[in-house]
Amino acid sequence: MMGDSQNGAPSGHDIQMTMMQGVLDHLDQGISVFSADLRLVLWNRRFADLHEFPDGFLTHDLAFEDIIRFNAQRGEYGGHYDVEDMVRHRVDSAREFRPHRFERTRPNGTILEIIGNPLPGGGFVTTYSDVTVNRQIAENLRGSNDRLDQMVERRTRALQDSEERHRAYGEFLEATVQHMPQGVCLFDNALNLVVANKIFFDLTQIPDSFNVKGINFYEFMLYNAQRGEYGPGDPEELARQRQEIAARMEPHAFDRTRPDGTVIEVRGNPIPGRGFISTFTDITERAKAEEALREAATMARAMLEAPGLLVLLIRMDGTIVDLNEEAAVGLGSHKDAMIGTNIFNAMPTKVAERRFALAQQAILEARAIYFEDERDGRWFETTMTPYPMDQDGIPRVMVIAHDVTHRHHAEQRLREATAMAQAANRTKTDFLAAMSHELRTPLNAILGFSEIISREMFGPVGERYRTYGQDINAAGQHLLAMINDILDISRIEIGAFTLCIEPVDPHELAYSCLRLVGSRAEAGNVDLSEDMPESLPHLMIDSRRTKQILINLLGNAVKFTPPGGKVTLRGETRDSGGIAFHVIDTGIGMSEADMAVALSPFGQVDTGLDRRFEGAGLGLPLAKSLAELHGGSLEITSIPGKGTTVSVYFPASCVAG
């Protein structure tokens, strides 16, 4: 019985229970409720449908273990197992009445999300959701709300006669509503609150003090209007307008953006003669995603119409499914006329065969294929990308071709310019090498005769002429060194330079270099010192060329260090196993821009006609090239006004084994 009254009409409690059962029967989630003694008390049609239970199988007081045994016998739990062992295991777990949440894949491939919660006084309520599809809760909610109109028209089966059982049933139903995954509120015909769950108050941010049965709908609307939920206007008038709309008991569905930016989907359905039920779902993320999709679609449309971009969607056999106007123009026709035709028919046979093979490759390898080709004097960069199959299961390919003719022309001009620059550089190198050889022949004569004069080898010439001879010889030696550097640079550039590798003691190398630069340092009042650890290993390098590197660096350091300054030659073993030589001075230093100039052939940091420091600007570039020929490198660190450190690194392969 639903509860007796003197005139035989259903009691208010019966009506509430009937309304509750109607709500459950039309939810998109399956619901089951078991008592403390594990007997089925309440379920809805969705529970039976999701598990494909036969008609009449589910009955009040059906034992939990009978349901488990039925499922186990038809293989619901996967794998191989003993039926009775499975039944005992699941019944023992259920008797613990603990909250649980898991997913189970049924034999037909359906994935069920199962959420169970214990009820006050024993028993538990469980919800079953089909999460196979990606729409998840929001789309499932739409489906369930669309069926609310049918739900309220159906009659529900009668409850047991006992009033005590009615109360227990009501507790089960209300607990079920509280565990639903979306906000829910029910109002009766007088627009007084019947029940609302916690999620409803959390989503709407209405205080819990409103969660009182019997509070009128108007109070909710007035509170929302007063806090600006419905925009500007008189709060009482805004609340009355919404109350009048609710009193019509009409189905409604809309999205409401709250002042904090949250987007809530509100759906309501009348329950004829009973009131109405409304659901609330936070769809903020979905709304953002939809907006992002709209923006992406707008951008995609703009890209499709971009000049020089040809876009086609073709089936595997070459049939054009869709294309943009630029592609149609490129094919010499109109868009509407091209759809349905075969693109391969518009190509020469061999070209069509290659394009078909590339389309097959994109499909089989499931990746984009890139290539470039030329047609009618224009170059196109083309991408073939696999696209989802059509309704007939035929593979499709998205073809995007971009006109890159201008790039090919630029690349051709660049190749031509590079070839000209290389030819000019080779000519310059050949010229320098030839001139260096030509200059050395008369220069040797100048050096020889000047040395005869300065030494008075054929008799006295007088002090003045002897001094002149010494000056001529010094200038000639300087010129010969510069010519040798030019010749070395030229040979390195054309790849005609070879090293003579031999064992070298780094201490003897350092001593020899410092001795050769010592007189210059003494003349310039510069302190010249060395810091060479005894542990430095022997090297396998070109001794003469390495000495040339260090003398160049030490000479530069002395030249650019003012009187009273200091130049140090330091050696160290690196963590990589190689060796480093550092030439450290306290001279005038350089900026980063000056360092770049100094490392370029013939580069001079001080480029004025009254340059204070002589030199052809070949020392650093030559030292760098010689270090690189050994497989090493040269680096400069400097601070203007505080000094410079030039480091030469030899790799571990240059260390004697």
Order of alpha helices (4+ residues) and beta strands (2+ residues): alpha-beta-beta-alpha-alpha-alpha-beta-beta-beta-alpha-alpha-alpha-beta-beta-alpha-alpha-alpha-beta-beta-beta-alpha-beta-beta-alpha-alpha-alpha-beta-beta-beta-alpha-alpha-beta-alpha-beta-beta-alpha-beta-beta-alpha-alpha-beta-beta
